[in-house]
Amino acid sequence: MDRIFLSEMKIETTVGIWEWEKRIKQQVIIDIEMSADIKKAAATDQIEDTLNYKAVAKSVRKLVEESSFQLVETMAEKISELVIGEHNVSWVRVKVNKPGAIRGSKGVGIIIERDDKS
């Protein structure tokens, strides 16, 4: 399986369980890997023949910026549903990192893998 990835997308959003977190924007860092058959695109050198990662990034950014989540787990799940549902991939791996959430830690978060059968 070929994979296309988006690495370290930094997005400002509302995320958290504490009242003060619900009133501010915080940065999350998102990594996404997606299944893609790139053979045809490699042969034709045409964007139409591959997964358009710019379109994926744009739709993920819109979802995250316009939403409010209590849990990074929910955010990751919604991202995976969006990518599979709107961008026609059969498998996705989503990592959501919330930097600074725990003192002394570079970040905390979740990594999930989903396919079009789950």
Secondary structure, 3 states (H helix, E strand, C coil): CEEEEEEEEEEEEEECCCCCHHHCCEEEEEEEEEEECCHHHHHHCCHHHCCCHHHHHHHHHHHHHHCEECCHHHHHHHHHHHHHHHHCCCEEEEEEEEECCCCCCCEEEEEEEEECCC
